[in-house]
Amino acid sequence: MLHNVSYAWRRWNLVAGCLLAISALCASSCIAPHVSPYLDYAPQPGFTPSYAVYANRSTVVFLRPDDIRALSALLFDGDKFLTILTELTYFVYQTTPGKHTFASRVTGRGLSFMDAEIAPGKVYFAAVKYGEGNNAWFELVPIVPDTQYWKELPEWLRQSKEVRPNSAGFKWFEARRSAVLAQQETNEGKARRDTMFEEHGVERAP
């Protein structure tokens, strides 16, 4: 009888151990970040504030602070495709000073614009914030010094990875360029809109 009890206990421990291992494996796979085949990711999260800020250029950092893995945001400067942003990623864009119209969208869904007037030698930050509703969208919001978003910015940057579209990403977009841009033009009147001003820029990251 004692032998049977001991055998049953050892067997239960073995089963329990297997169940814990399976649970741990499931948990790790559930929280694994979404990795897009169209992007190259930095090996580690975190922001490098040593990016060169040229006197005749403007730098805009777009970041997605959410952890929603089901959707990806596409970013544009006018009709120029910039990148795709998955959760907890950012993109550094160096461009000409002056007026720009940035756009963010979820393919086939919501659209958001940010009209920008940016100065040379400055760094600007914009959040690509997820908005819930019947038509999922990512709103472009300027991150302005001395605001709540600005206070959260260092932590957002610390936990995010830099991304760049790879050759597969540019190929993916080119195959859909006409349809995507036509849809943007059709829905422009219904899109959300914000503004980034020259004074929102800083000389270095916080």
C-alpha positions in Angstrom: 0.0 0.0 0.0 2.8 2.4 1.0 4.6 1.6 -2.2 1.5 2.4 -4.3 1.1 5.8 -2.5 4.8 6.6 -3.0 4.5 5.7 -6.7 1.3 7.8 -7.1 3.0 10.8 -5.4 6.1 10.6 -7.7 3.8 10.3 -10.7 1.8 13.4 -9.6 5.0 15.4 -9.1 6.1 14.4 -12.6 2.7 15.5 -14.1 2.7 18.7 -12.1 6.2 19.5 -13.3 5.2 19.0 -16.9 2.1 21.2 -16.5 4.2 24.0 -15.0 6.7 23.7 -17.9 3.9 23.9 -20.4 2.4 26.9 -18.6 5.7 28.7 -18.6 6.2 28.0 -22.3 2.7 29.3 -23.1 3.2 32.4 -21.0 6.5 33.2 -22.7 5.0 32.7 -26.2 2.0 34.9 -25.3 4.1 37.8 -24.2 6.6 37.5 -27.1 6.6 40.8 -29.1 5.3 40.9 -32.6 8.3 40.8 -35.0 7.5 42.1 -38.5 9.4 40.5 -41.4 9.3 43.9 -43.0 11.5 45.6 -40.3 15.0 45.4 -39.0 15.0 45.8 -35.2 17.8 47.1 -33.0 19.2 44.2 -30.9 18.3 45.9 -27.6 15.6 48.4 -26.5 16.6 51.9 -25.5 17.2 55.2 -27.2 20.6 56.6 -28.2 20.5 60.3 -27.7 23.8 60.8 -29.5 22.2 60.9 -32.9 23.8 63.7 -34.9 21.6 66.7 -35.1 22.7 68.6 -38.1 22.4 72.4 -38.2 20.6 72.3 -41.6 18.4 69.2 -40.8 15.4 68.4 -38.6 15.0 65.1 -36.7 11.6 63.6 -35.8 11.3 60.6 -33.6 8.1 58.6 -34.0 7.3 56.1 -31.3 4.6 53.6 -30.4 4.4 53.2 -26.6 1.6 50.6 -26.6 2.0 46.8 -26.4 -0.9 45.9 -28.8 0.5 43.2 -31.1 -2.6 42.7 -33.3 -2.1 45.9 -35.4 0.8 47.7 -37.1 0.9 51.4 -37.9 2.2 52.8 -41.3 3.9 56.2 -41.3 4.2 58.7 -44.1 5.6 62.1 -44.9 3.2 63.3 -47.5 3.1 60.3 -50.0 6.6 59.1 -48.9 6.5 55.8 -47.0 8.6 56.1 -43.9 8.2 52.9 -41.9 5.9 50.4 -40.2 5.7 50.6 -36.4 4.9 47.5 -34.3 4.4 47.7 -30.5 7.1 49.3 -28.4 9.2 50.6 -31.3 10.4 53.9 -32.6 11.7 55.4 -35.9 14.2 58.2 -36.3 13.6 60.4 -39.3 16.0 63.1 -40.4 14.5 65.5 -43.0 14.5 69.0 -44.3 13.2 71.9 -42.1 9.9 73.5 -42.9 6.4 72.3 -43.5 5.5 68.6 -43.5 2.3 66.6 -43.4 2.9 63.3 -41.5 0.3 60.6 -41.6 -0.3 57.4 -39.6 -2.7 54.7 -40.5 -3.7 51.1 -40.0 -4.2 49.3 -43.3 -7.8 49.6 -44.3 -8.7 51.4 -41.1 -8.3 54.7 -39.3 -6.2 57.6 -40.6 -4.5 60.4 -38.7 -2.5 63.5 -39.8 -0.1 65.8 -38.1 0.8 69.1 -39.8 4.3 70.1 -38.8 6.4 73.2 -39.0 9.9 72.0 -37.9 13.1 74.0 -37.4 16.7 73.1 -38.3 19.0 71.7 -35.6 16.1 70.5 -33.5 14.8 67.1 -32.4 11.0 66.5 -32.3 9.0 63.6 -30.8 5.6 62.3 -31.8 3.6 59.5 -30.2 1.8 57.1 -32.4 -1.0 56.4 -30.0 -3.6 53.6 -30.4 -7.2 54.7 -30.3 -10.0 52.3 -29.6 -13.4 52.2 -31.3 -15.2 50.6 -34.2 -12.5 51.7 -36.6 -9.1 51.1 -35.0 -6.6 53.9 -35.6 -3.3 55.3 -34.5 -3.3 59.0 -33.7 -0.2 61.1 -34.3 0.3 63.3 -31.2 3.2 65.8 -30.8 5.1 65.2 -27.5 5.5 68.7 -26.2 8.0 69.7 -23.4 6.5 70.2 -20.0 3.5 68.0 -20.6 2.5 64.6 -19.2 3.6 62.8 -22.4 7.0 64.5 -22.1 7.3 63.2 -18.6 6.6 59.7 -19.8 8.9 60.0 -22.9 12.1 58.7 -21.2 10.5 55.5 -20.0 8.8 55.0 -23.4 12.2 55.3 -25.1 13.9 53.1 -22.6 11.6 50.1 -23.3 11.3 50.6 -27.1 13.4 49.3 -29.9 14.5 51.3 -33.0 13.2 49.9 -36.3 13.9 50.5 -40.0 12.1 49.1 -42.9 14.1 46.5 -44.7 14.1 45.6 -48.4 11.1 43.3 -47.9 9.2 46.2 -46.2 9.8 48.6 -49.1 8.8 45.9 -51.6 5.6 45.1 -49.6 4.6 48.8 -49.6 5.4 49.3 -53.3 3.1 46.5 -54.2 0.3 48.4 -52.4 1.3 52.0 -53.0 -1.5 53.0 -55.3 -4.3 51.5 -53.2 -2.9 52.8 -49.9 -2.4 56.4 -51.1 -5.7 56.4 -52.9 -7.5 55.3 -49.7 -5.6 58.0 -47.8 -6.8 60.7 -50.2 -10.4 59.4 -50.1 -10.5 59.4 -46.3 -8.5 62.6 -45.6 -11.6 64.6 -44.8 -12.6 62.2 -42.0 -9.1 61.8 -40.5 -8.0 63.1 -37.1 -5.5 65.9 -37.2 -3.0 67.5 -34.9 -0.2 70.1 -35.2 3.5 70.1 -34.4 5.0 73.6 -34.1 8.6 74.8 -34.3 8.8 75.5 -30.6 8.1 71.8 -29.8 11.6 70.9 -30.9 14.5 70.5 -28.5 18.3 70.4 -28.9 18.6 66.9 -27.5 16.5 64.0 -26.2 15.3 64.3 -22.6 
